[in-house]
Amino acid sequence: MSRVATGESVLARGVRVIESFALDDRTLTVTDIARRSGLHIATASRLIEELVGAGWLEREGRNLRIGVRLWEVVSRASPTVGLRQAAMPFMEDLHAVIGQHTQLGVMEGGEVLFVERLTAPDAVVNYSRIAGRLPVHASSSGLVLLAYSPQEQQERAISGPLKVFTDQTLRTSRELRTVLAEVRRQGFAFCAGHIYPETTGIAVPVRNSDQTVVAALSVIVPNDDAARSLIPALQAAGRGASRVMSTSASERS
């Protein structure tokens, strides 16, 4: 594989081009991509042409967008496909009962990555979205995933900087360590006003056949006295998704 003088491969530079697209970017110009990727505009232009030819990028006038071919390949190969299929029936039932945001998140790169989400036009404000990320310490999904992560991963999060969203956001290592122990003890995370003062996030673990926590199932609901009454329904949905994950693994073996 050809390399530039710095030793970086063509593939690595191509990845930089693709990763120039942020969550809210529908299209970018060649200049945008060159600037964000740190590539010379001539190099960026050459790589873009190859990616367009492969269907990984598509032209929209003078702008570029992520291509359908890239979406197709990623959707087919993603390890979250089975997880989403297992969780979706329970998410749909939960969403029908609660009528608020219902979402599925996994740990990726030390953050929560949301891989599925159901919402409604009149649902409360919500920071997360499909393919969006949140810090683990600030979200109910993140606290569940971190609570059941390896000890070294927990310590990295506990010792790292903690972004503050509201007065209720966990902001010290001691607070985070205490809450993680509480999540493990009670089996769910309850975050009232941690990202928006008017909302509460509640999350439970989803486990695979060997009882490893592979995802967090969560709801975002109004921050009121009724929020805690939703915990049993969420726990039932989490157990259902876990049961399907375990059954699917047994059938494959």
Secondary structure by P-SEA (a helix, b strand, c coil): cccccccccaaaaaaaaaaccccccccccaaaaaaaacccaaaaaaaaaaaaaacccccccccccccaaaaaaaaacccaaaaaaacaaaaaaaaaaaccccbbbbbcccbbbbcbbbbccccccccccccbbbbccccaaaaaaaaaccaaaaaaaaacbbbbccccccccaaaaaaaaaaaaaccbbbbcccccccbbbbbbbbbcccccccbbbbbbcccccccccaaaaaaaaaaaaaaaaaaaaaaac
